[in-house]
Amino acid sequence: MRTRVLVAGGGPAGMMTGLLLARRGVEVVVLEKHADFLRDFRGDTVHPSTLEIIAELGWSGEFLKLPHNKMSEVAVRMGGQSVTFADFTRLKVRHPYIAFMPQWDLLDFLYGKAASYPGFRLMRPTEATGLIVEDGRVAGLRATGEEGPIEIRADLVVAADGRHSVLRAQAGLRPLAGSPPMDVLWFRLPRREGERVPFFQGGRGSLVAIDRGDFWQFAYTIPTGAYERLQASGLTAFHERIAAFVPGLRERVGEIGWSEVHHLAVRVDRLRRWHRPGLLCIGDAAHAMSPAGGVGINLAVQDAVATANLVGPALRRSGPPPERVLAAVQARRQFPARVTQAFQTTILRDLYPRRLSDDTTEHVPAVFSLFRSLPPLRHLMGRFVGLGVRPEHIRS
């Protein structure tokens, strides 16, 4: 096979890149290793920056008909006190809130829009397994699909295959590892009608509660590498930790086992160089983010928009896009990634436990006290979390 642009990975970065390039009339193939998008994604926050992109494309009315919950501010509760960390209501955008929506719905929506363009093709289940390199330039990918091995040639390969990217490793692009602030344990509990739980609570660890309508999705943060020690302390001790945050859920908490608790070992890194001739890395393949702030999806979408804006015009000419164009994408997007990672691993670090015995109700983090003393900070944080650094816009 041959195509103009070949995208490895059907996540938010890959699907948005394929959609926006196809919209520009570029022939593009997206490879997705799974047969569908129906998996238990953890990143389900669609921030105002992404909602604005969808609005600029003229699709927000249709998009917001999909089931979702809205959050106009992020409130943190510690030691019986609450403070608003981020307020999105003053943002100069059409949808000043975070939309909580299953990621599979977002990806299905993007695919539906992309499929309307004749130059777009999604191949699934098809997994990229290696680079085709000719004369020092990436000229395509080797992949495995339902019918076996396949080779696909392309003028540009976009690696959007996530934080464990096979392609960036084969290209010799090595990440700089950051200091992950925590690990996360994800689990679900049934939700009763009208039931409320604070979004973020501190204590022995910290607990994030996401309202999914008929169930709660919880993220319990623990120190990096502490999961085995937590398991060794026993399931009852784990139940008590969670019940201390939400006593009304004690009975339901007691029904979950370790098999229903999903451990995410947080990884924070970024590439020194995002590209080589014929290859561009974006999204988590270029900069793996912590789940803190839920910004990963939205940074990936911003990378995709920048890629379409900067690489799209070069694809009007025949042949591969010059490497200086790929370098321009990195120059545009690496600063937002660096600033966001610094925010996640330094400013927010005090909100998360450094030891299993830590209890933030006994020593309230300095950042919590700062936001209580200076309420206007909530609007600055709302802009930072909601729109990010150097937000992108659809150019054509």
Residue pairs with C-beta under 8 A, 6 or more apart in sequence:
1 29
1 150
1 151
1 152
1 153
2 140
2 152
2 153
2 154
3 27
3 28
3 29
3 121
3 152
3 153
3 154
4 26
4 27
4 28
4 119
4 154
4 155
4 156
4 315
5 18
5 21
5 26
5 27
5 28
5 29
5 154
5 155
5 156
5 157
5 158
5 315
6 28
6 29
6 31
6 140
6 141
6 152
6 154
6 156
6 157
6 158
7 14
7 17
7 18
7 28
7 29
7 30
7 31
7 157
7 158
7 160
8 14
8 31
8 128
8 141
8 157
8 158
8 159
8 160
8 161
8 167
9 30
9 31
9 32
9 128
9 159
9 160
9 161
9 162
9 283
9 285
10 30
10 31
10 32
10 33
10 34
10 37
10 107
10 111
10 122
10 124
11 107
11 160
11 162
11 283
11 284
11 300
12 103
12 106
12 107
12 110
12 283
12 297
12 300
12 301
12 304
13 160
13 282
13 283
13 284
13 285
13 300
13 301
13 303
13 304
14 30
14 32
14 158
14 160
14 161
14 283
14 304
15 30
15 107
15 110
15 111
15 114
16 110
16 300
16 301
16 304
16 305
17 28
17 30
17 158
17 160
17 282
17 304
17 307
17 308
18 28
18 29
18 30
18 114
18 120
18 122
19 110
19 113
19 114
19 117
19 120
20 304
20 305
20 307
20 308
20 312
20 394
21 28
21 307
21 308
21 311
21 312
21 315
22 28
22 114
22 117
22 119
22 120
23 114
23 117
23 308
24 308
24 312
24 315
24 396
25 117
25 119
26 119
26 312
26 315
27 119
28 119
28 120
28 121
29 121
29 122
29 123
29 152
29 154
30 114
30 120
30 121
30 122
30 123
31 123
31 124
31 126
31 127
31 128
31 141
31 143
31 152
32 122
32 123
32 124
32 125
32 126
33 124
33 125
33 126
33 127
33 128
34 124
34 125
35 124
35 125
36 104
36 124
37 103
37 104
37 107
37 108
37 111
38 104
39 104
40 262
41 102
41 103
41 104
42 184
42 186
42 219
42 262
42 264
42 291
43 103
43 291
43 294
43 296
43 297
44 100
44 101
44 102
44 103
44 210
44 217
44 297
45 98
45 99
45 100
45 294
45 297
45 298
46 68
46 98
46 99
46 100
46 101
46 106
46 297
46 298
47 98
47 294
47 295
47 297
47 298
47 385
47 386
47 387
47 388
48 88
48 91
48 93
48 95
48 96
48 97
48 98
48 386
48 387
49 298
49 301
49 302
49 386
49 387
49 388
49 391
49 392
50 297
50 298
50 301
51 60
51 63
51 93
51 94
51 95
51 99
52 93
52 94
52 95
52 387
52 391
52 393
53 301
53 305
53 392
53 393
53 394
54 60
54 63
55 93
55 94
55 95
56 393
56 394
57 113
57 394
59 109
59 113
60 94
60 95
62 109
63 109
64 95
64 99
66 101
66 105
66 109
67 101
67 105
67 213
68 99
68 100
68 101
68 105
69 99
69 100
69 211
69 212
69 213
70 97
70 98
70 99
70 100
71 97
71 98
71 100
71 199
72 87
72 88
72 89
72 96
72 97
73 84
73 86
73 87
73 88
73 89
73 378
73 382
74 84
74 85
74 86
74 98
74 199
74 200
74 381
74 385
75 82
75 83
75 84
75 85
75 198
75 199
75 200
76 82
76 83
76 84
76 85
76 199
76 200
76 201
76 202
76 351
76 368
76 371
77 198
77 200
77 201
77 202
78 201
78 202
78 203
78 360
78 361
78 364
78 365
78 368
79 202
79 360
79 361
79 362
79 364
80 361
81 364
81 372
82 198
83 368
83 371
83 372
84 371
84 375
84 378
85 200
85 371
85 378
85 381
86 378
86 381
86 382
86 384
86 385
86 386
87 378
87 379
87 381
87 382
88 96
88 97
88 98
88 382
88 385
88 386
89 96
89 97
89 382
90 96
90 379
90 382
91 382
91 383
91 386
91 387
93 386
93 387
96 386
98 294
98 386
100 210
100 211
100 212
103 297
106 297
111 122
114 120
114 122
115 122
123 143
123 145
125 145
125 146
126 143
126 144
126 145
126 146
126 150
127 143
127 144
127 145
128 141
128 142
128 143
128 161
128 166
128 167
129 141
129 142
129 143
129 144
129 166
130 141
130 142
130 166
130 167
130 170
131 138
131 140
131 141
131 142
131 157
131 167
131 170
131 171
131 279
132 138
132 139
132 140
132 141
132 142
132 151
132 153
133 139
136 277
137 276
137 277
137 278
137 320
138 157
138 171
138 276
138 277
138 278
138 279
139 153
139 154
139 278
140 151
140 152
140 153
140 154
140 157
141 151
141 152
141 154
141 157
141 167
142 149
142 150
142 151
143 149
143 150
143 151
143 152
144 150
154 278
155 278
155 315
155 319
155 320
155 321
156 278
156 279
156 280
156 311
156 315
156 320
156 321
156 326
157 167
157 278
157 279
157 280
158 279
158 280
158 281
158 282
158 307
159 165
159 167
159 168
159 171
159 279
159 280
159 281
159 282
159 285
160 281
160 282
160 283
160 285
160 300
160 304
161 167
161 285
162 283
162 284
162 285
163 267
163 269
163 284
163 285
163 288
165 281
165 284
165 285
167 279
167 281
167 285
168 175
168 271
168 281
168 285
168 286
171 276
171 279
171 281
172 276
173 271
173 272
173 273
173 274
173 276
173 281
174 271
174 272
175 269
175 270
175 271
175 272
175 288
176 269
176 270
176 271
176 272
177 267
177 268
177 269
178 268
178 269
178 270
178 341
178 345
179 268
179 345
180 224
180 265
180 266
180 267
180 268
180 290
180 345
181 224
181 266
181 268
181 290
181 292
181 344
181 345
181 348
181 349
181 352
182 221
182 222
182 223
182 224
182 266
182 290
182 292
182 352
182 353
183 221
183 222
183 223
183 224
183 225
183 226
183 227
183 263
183 264
183 265
183 266
184 219
184 220
184 221
184 222
184 263
184 264
184 266
184 291
185 219
185 220
185 221
185 222
185 227
185 261
185 262
185 263
185 264
186 217
186 218
186 219
186 220
186 261
186 262
186 264
187 218
187 220
187 256
187 260
187 261
187 262
188 212
188 215
188 216
188 217
188 218
188 260
189 215
189 216
189 218
189 249
189 252
189 253
189 256
190 214
190 215
190 216
190 252
191 211
191 212
191 213
191 214
191 215
191 216
195 248
197 209
197 211
197 216
197 246
197 249
198 209
199 208
199 209
199 210
200 206
200 207
200 208
200 209
200 351
201 207
201 209
201 245
202 351
202 360
202 361
202 364
202 365
202 368
203 244
203 245
203 359
203 360
203 361
204 241
204 244
204 353
204 356
204 357
204 358
204 359
205 220
205 221
205 222
205 241
205 352
205 353
205 356
205 358
206 220
206 221
206 351
206 352
206 353
206 360
207 218
207 219
207 220
207 221
207 242
207 245
207 246
208 218
208 219
208 220
208 221
209 216
209 217
209 218
209 246
210 216
210 217
210 218
210 219
216 249
218 242
219 291
220 241
220 242
221 352
221 353
222 230
222 353
222 356
223 352
223 353
223 354
223 355
223 356
223 358
224 265
224 266
225 265
226 355
226 356
227 263
227 265
229 356
230 237
230 238
230 356
231 238
231 258
233 356
235 257
235 258
238 261
239 250
239 253
239 254
239 256
242 249
242 253
243 249
243 250
243 253
243 254
246 253
264 291
266 290
266 291
267 288
268 288
268 289
268 290
268 341
268 344
268 345
269 287
269 288
270 286
270 287
270 288
270 334
270 337
270 338
270 341
271 281
271 285
271 286
271 287
273 330
274 280
274 281
274 282
274 286
274 326
274 329
274 330
274 334
275 281
275 323
275 326
275 327
275 329
275 330
276 323
277 320
277 323
278 320
279 326
280 307
280 311
280 326
280 329
282 300
282 303
282 304
282 307
282 329
282 333
283 299
283 300
283 303
283 304
284 296
284 300
286 303
286 330
286 333
286 334
286 337
287 299
287 334
287 337
287 341
289 295
289 296
289 299
289 337
289 340
289 341
289 344
290 341
290 344
290 345
292 344
292 348
292 352
293 340
293 343
293 344
293 348
293 385
295 340
295 344
295 385
295 388
298 388
299 336
299 337
299 340
299 388
302 333
302 336
302 388
302 391
302 392
303 329
303 333
305 392
305 393
305 394
306 329
306 332
306 333
306 392
307 329
309 392
309 394
309 395
310 325
310 328
310 329
310 332
311 321
311 325
311 326
311 329
312 396
314 321
314 322
314 325
315 321
332 390
333 390
335 389
335 390
336 388
336 389
336 390
339 389
340 388
340 389
343 384
347 367
348 367
350 365
350 366
350 367
350 368
351 360
351 365
351 367
351 368
353 360
360 368
370 377
371 377
371 378
371 381
